[in-house]
């Protein structure tokens, strides 16, 4: 049987160590669902018969199974959809089950893992079914405000309101290869629509999900995410300690001139984000995309384990940062802040992308969003300048009052070449301009821009 077409219980068993099915507690059912008239609220002819056939086919009373499960040793609430039951559609009793599960997660401080396979809202219940999306959205928002992680796994298909609530609202969104993913189901799309746009792979390319995970890796991937986002209960009451500073991995001595600092920072062989992340973390998982249609491969964001602690990271990779990159970084910082996880940012960019496409994508607003995320974060943010510090595009990821630098870095209000051009100086004066800007690490320390220069290991 294809992994994406597992039954609800098979899907839970595929990712959980153990699980126990839960039910809707007395008093949590909506009155209408508890005493539904024949053929439902609309009197849809044949609806009761359709439900009876679905029950006979699946053994289920509804389109979702809720359970308490242990995943990688971490307890969680799991919501798993049964697509064979009326296409995994959401009705009032589905809403009852989902609301009760979210409430249980809040009462016990547990994450929610959604294993989604749904075609959307149930037509036979009309608007009463559609309004269940508001119930689910409210419950998701309450759990988000309580600082509880939500992880979604998109099976085939994940469309309609199930995608727009349980799926797209999750903190981390994983999908199985080839799964249909989109608000529009297969029978209501424009006839000439590109099918790639409605696939897991298409949604990954457009920044809407974090990863497409092969079935044989899903269990391990979920376990790693649970370890990263769900610390042991006893550690949640402790003060959040800042992320420790990485060691400098590049040149040891300080540059003699401003232009010398620029040359070293632009050296192709200089250690970049990947080298720092590899040396710093024991294990890590990344998020992807800005949830607004964009992905920037020039920025790496995610969560990693270092000496038993989870630390979030946003790392520029030395390229000009695009609006999608800034928005992804802001998303990372806000998620870490909500979960009480310290943040490490690695600053390394020639500046914000300044082409026409970047302006159309909202470069200014995206940079403003990162500034706001860092300015309002309640968890400590530690920043290390590891290469180029190009103007506001670099400053956007630099924590206010918590910035350090490596010996092979520089930070400047503007690139020396551009400064010389604006001041109408010729090329022979670029070196003098670099000195005047005082961009070396030791200059930044003397000016009070950075806290210190980190040493090598």
C-alpha positions in Angstrom: 0.0 0.0 0.0 1.4 3.4 -0.8 2.6 5.2 2.3 0.4 8.3 1.5 -2.7 6.1 1.5 -2.2 4.5 4.9 -5.3 4.3 7.1 -5.5 6.8 10.0 -4.2 4.3 12.5 -1.5 2.9 10.2 -0.2 6.4 9.7 0.0 6.9 13.5 1.7 3.5 14.0 4.2 4.4 11.3 5.6 7.4 13.2 4.8 6.7 16.9 6.5 4.5 19.4 3.2 3.8 21.2 -0.2 5.4 21.1 -3.6 5.4 22.8 -6.8 6.5 21.0 -8.7 9.4 22.6 -12.3 10.4 22.5 -14.4 13.6 22.8 -15.0 14.1 26.6 -18.6 14.5 27.6 -19.8 18.1 27.3 -17.4 19.0 24.5 -19.6 17.9 21.7 -21.5 20.7 19.9 -25.2 20.3 20.7 -26.0 20.1 17.0 -23.5 17.3 16.4 -24.7 15.4 19.5 -28.3 15.3 18.4 -28.0 15.6 14.6 -31.3 15.2 12.7 -31.7 12.4 10.0 -29.3 13.0 7.1 -27.5 15.8 9.0 -28.2 19.6 9.4 -29.2 20.0 5.8 -31.3 16.9 5.5 -29.0 15.8 2.7 -30.7 12.8 1.2 -28.6 9.6 1.6 -26.1 11.3 4.0 -26.7 8.8 6.8 -26.4 5.9 4.4 -23.1 7.3 3.1 -21.8 7.6 6.7 -22.9 4.0 7.4 -21.0 2.8 4.3 -17.9 4.7 5.3 -18.1 3.1 8.7 -18.5 -0.4 7.3 -15.5 0.3 4.9 -13.2 1.8 7.5 -14.4 0.8 10.9 -14.3 4.5 11.9 -17.1 6.7 13.2 -15.5 9.9 11.8 -12.9 11.1 9.4 -10.2 11.8 12.0 -8.7 9.7 14.8 -7.1 11.5 17.7 -4.5 9.9 20.0 -2.0 10.4 22.7 1.3 9.1 21.2 4.9 8.9 22.1 7.2 10.0 19.3 10.9 9.7 19.9 10.3 9.5 23.6 8.2 12.7 23.6 4.5 12.6 24.4 2.3 14.4 21.9 -1.3 14.7 20.7 -1.7 13.2 17.2 -4.5 14.0 14.7 -4.7 11.5 11.9 -7.1 11.6 9.0 -8.9 8.7 7.4 -9.3 9.6 3.8 -11.5 6.5 3.0 -14.1 8.0 5.3 -15.9 10.5 3.1 -12.6 11.8 1.7 -11.3 12.8 5.1 -13.7 15.7 5.0 -14.4 17.9 8.0 -17.9 18.0 9.5 -19.2 19.1 12.9 -18.3 15.9 14.7 -14.8 16.1 13.1 -14.6 19.6 14.6 -15.6 18.2 18.0 -12.7 15.7 17.9 -10.2 18.3 16.8 -11.2 20.9 19.3 -11.0 18.3 22.2 -7.6 17.2 21.0 -6.2 20.7 20.9 -7.7 21.5 24.3 -6.1 18.4 25.8 -2.7 19.4 24.3 -3.0 22.8 26.0 -4.1 21.3 29.4 -1.1 19.0 29.4 1.5 21.2 27.6 1.9 18.8 24.6 2.8 19.4 21.0 0.3 18.6 18.3 1.3 16.4 15.3 -1.2 16.4 12.4 -1.1 13.6 9.8 -3.4 15.1 7.2 -5.2 13.5 4.3 -8.4 15.4 3.5 -10.3 16.8 0.6 -11.8 19.7 2.6 -15.1 20.5 4.2 -18.1 18.1 4.0 -20.6 19.3 1.5 -23.5 17.3 3.0 -23.3 19.5 6.1 -23.0 22.8 4.1 -22.0 25.9 6.0 -22.1 24.1 9.3 -19.2 22.0 8.0 -17.3 25.0 6.7 -17.5 26.9 10.0 -15.5 24.1 11.6 -12.4 25.7 10.0 -13.0 28.7 12.3 -13.0 26.3 15.3 -9.8 24.6 14.2 -8.1 27.9 13.5 -9.0 29.2 16.9 -7.7 26.1 18.6 -4.5 26.3 16.7 -4.1 29.9 17.6 -4.7 29.2 21.3 -2.0 26.4 21.3 0.4 28.8 19.4 -0.2 31.4 22.1 0.5 28.8 24.8 4.0 28.2 23.2 3.2 24.6 22.1 4.7 23.4 18.8 2.6 22.2 16.0 4.0 19.9 13.3 2.1 18.9 10.2 2.7 15.9 7.9 0.9 16.3 4.5 -0.3 13.0 3.1 -2.1 12.6 -0.2 -4.2 14.6 -0.6 -4.1 17.7 1.6 -6.5 20.2 0.1 -9.2 22.7 1.0 -9.7 23.8 4.6 -7.5 21.0 6.0 -4.6 22.5 4.2 -5.6 26.1 5.1 -5.9 25.3 8.9 -4.2 22.2 10.2 -1.5 22.2 7.5 -0.5 25.7 6.6 -0.8 27.0 10.1 1.7 24.5 11.6 5.1 25.6 12.8 6.9 23.0 10.8 5.3 21.5 7.7 6.6 18.2 6.2 5.1 16.4 3.2 5.3 13.0 1.6 6.6 12.9 -2.0 4.0 13.3 -4.7 1.3 14.3 -2.3 -1.4 16.7 -3.7 -1.2 19.9 -1.6 -3.2 23.0 -2.2 -6.3 24.9 -1.3 -8.0 23.9 -4.5 -8.8 20.2 -4.8 -8.2 18.3 -8.1 -11.8 18.6 -9.3 -12.2 22.4 -8.8 -8.9 23.7 -10.3 -8.8 25.6 -13.6 -8.5 23.0 -16.4 -5.2 24.4 -17.6 -3.6 24.7 -14.1 0.0 23.5 -13.7 -0.2 20.3 -11.6 3.2 21.0 -10.1 1.8 24.0 -8.2 -0.6 21.7 -6.4 2.1 19.2 -5.4 4.3 18.8 -2.3 7.3 19.5 -4.5 5.7 22.6 -5.9 4.7 23.9 -2.5 8.3 23.4 -1.3 9.7 25.3 -4.3 7.3 28.3 -3.6 8.2 28.5 0.1 5.0 27.1 1.5 6.4 24.0 3.3 9.6 23.1 5.0 10.6 19.7 3.5 9.5 16.8 1.3 10.4 13.7 3.3 10.6 10.2 1.9 8.4 7.6 3.7 11.4 5.7 5.0 12.8 8.8 6.7 9.6 10.3 8.1 9.7 8.6 11.4 13.3 9.6 12.1 12.7 13.2 10.9 9.7 13.6 13.1 11.6 12.2 16.1 14.4 14.8 15.5 11.9 17.6 15.3 10.2 16.5 18.5 13.6 16.5 20.3 14.4 19.9 18.9 11.1 21.7 19.7 9.9 19.8 22.8 12.4 20.1 25.6 12.0 18.0 28.8 9.2 19.3 31.1 11.6 20.2 33.9 13.6 22.6 31.6 10.7 24.7 30.6 10.7 26.7 33.9 14.3 27.7 33.7 15.5 31.0 32.4 16.6 30.9 28.7 20.4 31.1 28.5 21.9 32.8 25.5 23.4 30.6 22.7 27.2 30.2 23.2 29.4 32.0 20.7 31.0 29.9 18.0 34.7 29.9 17.6 36.3 31.7 14.6 37.1 29.2 11.9 39.1 31.5 9.5 42.1 33.8 9.6 43.5 34.4 13.1 45.3 37.8 12.9 43.5 41.1 12.5 43.7 43.0 9.2 46.0 45.9 9.0 43.9 48.1 6.7 40.2 48.5 5.9 40.6 47.2 2.4 42.6 44.3 3.8 39.5 43.4 5.9 37.3 43.6 2.8 39.7 41.3 0.8 39.8 38.7 3.5 36.0 38.7 4.0 35.5 38.2 0.3 38.1 35.4 0.0 36.4 32.5 -1.8 38.0 29.9 0.6 36.8 31.7 3.8 34.6 29.5 6.1 31.0 30.2 5.4 27.7 29.4 7.2 27.8 25.7 6.4 31.2 25.3 8.0 30.1 27.2 11.2 26.8 25.2 11.5 28.6 21.9 11.0 31.2 22.7 13.7 28.7 24.2 16.1 25.8 21.7 16.1 25.6 18.0 16.9 22.4 17.6 14.9 20.1 20.1 13.1 16.9 20.4 11.0 16.1 23.3 8.8 12.9 25.2 7.9 12.4 26.5 4.4 10.5 29.3 2.8 8.8 32.5 3.8 5.2 31.2 3.5 4.6 34.1 1.0 5.8 32.4 -2.2 9.5 32.7 -1.9 12.7 30.7 -1.0 16.2 32.2 -0.6 18.9 29.6 -0.9 21.3 32.2 0.5 20.0 31.9 4.0 19.8 28.8 6.3 17.3 28.8 9.1 16.4 26.0 11.6 17.0 24.4 14.9 20.0 22.4 16.2 21.2 20.5 19.2 24.4 21.6 20.9 25.5 19.9 24.1 22.0 18.7 24.8 20.3 22.2 24.2 18.2 23.3 21.3 19.3 26.5 19.7 17.6 28.2 16.7 19.8 29.6 13.9 19.5 32.0 11.0 22.6 32.1 8.9 23.4 34.2 5.9 25.6 32.3 3.3 27.6 35.2 1.8 25.2 36.1 -1.0 23.0 39.1 -1.3 19.9 38.3 0.9 16.6 38.3 -0.9 13.2 39.4 0.6 12.2 35.7 1.0 15.4 35.2 3.1 14.6 38.0 5.4 11.0 36.8 5.8 12.2 33.3 6.6 14.6 34.6 9.2 11.8 36.7 10.8 9.6 33.6 10.8 12.5 31.6 12.5 13.1 34.2 15.2 9.4 34.6 16.1 8.9 30.8 16.3 12.0 30.4 18.5 10.7 33.3 20.7 7.3 31.7 21.1 8.9 28.3 22.1 11.4 29.8 24.4 14.5 28.8 22.4 17.6 31.0 22.2 18.7 32.2 18.7 22.1 32.4 17.0 22.4 34.5 13.9 25.4 34.3 11.5 25.8 37.6 9.6 27.5 37.3 6.2 26.1 39.2 3.2 27.3 41.8 0.7 23.9 43.4 1.4 20.3 43.1 0.6 19.4 42.2 -3.0 18.7 45.4 -4.9 17.4 44.2 -8.3 14.0 45.0 -9.6 12.7 41.6 -8.6 13.7 42.2 -5.0 12.0 45.5 -4.9 8.8 44.0 -6.3 9.0 41.3 -3.7 9.0 43.9 -0.9 12.7 44.2 0.1 12.1 47.1 2.4 9.1 45.5 4.2 11.0 42.2 4.6 14.0 43.9 6.1 11.7 45.8 8.4 10.1 42.6 9.5 13.4 41.1 10.6 14.4 44.3 12.5 11.0 44.1 14.3 11.4 40.4 15.1 14.8 40.9 16.7 13.8 44.0 18.5 10.9 42.4 20.2 12.3 38.9 20.8 12.2 38.0 24.5 14.6 35.1 24.2 18.3 36.0 23.9 19.7 36.5 20.4 23.4 36.1 19.9 24.9 37.3 16.6 28.3 36.7 15.1 29.7 38.5 12.0 31.6 35.8 10.1 32.4 37.6 6.8 30.9 40.5 5.0 28.7 43.0 6.8 27.0 44.8 4.0 24.9 47.7 5.2 21.3 47.3 6.3 21.0 43.8 4.8 23.6 42.6 7.3 22.4 44.7 10.2 18.9 43.2 9.9 20.2 39.9 11.3 22.5 41.5 13.9 21.1 41.4 17.4 21.0 44.9 19.0 23.8 45.1 21.6 24.7 41.4 21.2 27.0 41.3 18.2 30.5 39.8 18.0 32.9 39.5 15.0 35.5 37.1 13.6 39.0 38.4 12.6 38.2 37.8 8.9 35.1 40.0 8.8 34.1 43.6 8.3 31.0 45.7 8.8 30.2 48.9 6.8 27.5 51.4 6.3 28.1 50.8 2.6 30.7 48.9 0.5 33.8 51.0 0.1 33.5 50.9 -3.7 30.0 52.3 -3.5 31.0 54.9 -1.0 33.8 56.1 -3.3 31.4 56.3 -6.2 28.8 58.3 -4.2 31.5 60.7 -3.1 32.8 60.9 -6.7 36.2 59.6 -5.8 38.2 57.6 -8.4 39.2 54.0 -8.0 42.6 54.8 -6.5 40.8 56.2 -3.5 38.8 53.1 -2.6 41.5 51.9 -0.2 41.6 55.2 1.6 37.8 55.2 1.7 37.8 51.8 3.3 40.1 53.1 6.0 38.0 56.2 6.6 34.8 54.0 7.1 36.6 52.2 10.0 35.2 48.8 9.1 37.8 46.4 10.5 36.9 44.2 13.5 39.1 46.2 15.8 37.6 49.5 14.6 34.1 48.1 15.2 35.1 47.1 18.8 36.6 50.6 19.5 33.4 52.2 18.1 31.2 50.1 20.4 29.5 48.4 17.4 30.5 44.9 18.5 31.1 43.3 22.0 34.3 41.6 21.0 36.3 39.6 18.5 35.9 35.9 18.9 39.1 33.7 19.0 39.8 30.5 17.0 39.3 27.2 18.8 
